[in-house]
Amino acid sequence: MPFKSQAQRRKFAQLLVEGKISPQTFEEWNRETGDRKLPERAADAKKAVRKPKAPSSRARKTKKRASKKL
């Protein structure tokens, strides 16, 4: 699996130095990433997929009442 950001690459390098991951794992991720230019931080998946909220039933009722009065 390739790295998604520079911060993730630094974290894996730190884990490699601490001996928590093997050099093979780090090298595999590094090889799959290639020489792509990575962002400093990866975008948050929740924010990227967020859909606009539909108005609540209460907001719809209020809107209907307002239009009937006019």
Secondary structure, DSSP 4 states (H G I P E B T S, - for coil): ----SHHHHHHHHHHHHHTSS-HHHHHHHHHHHTT----SSPPPHHHHHPPPPPPPHHHHHHHHHHHHH-
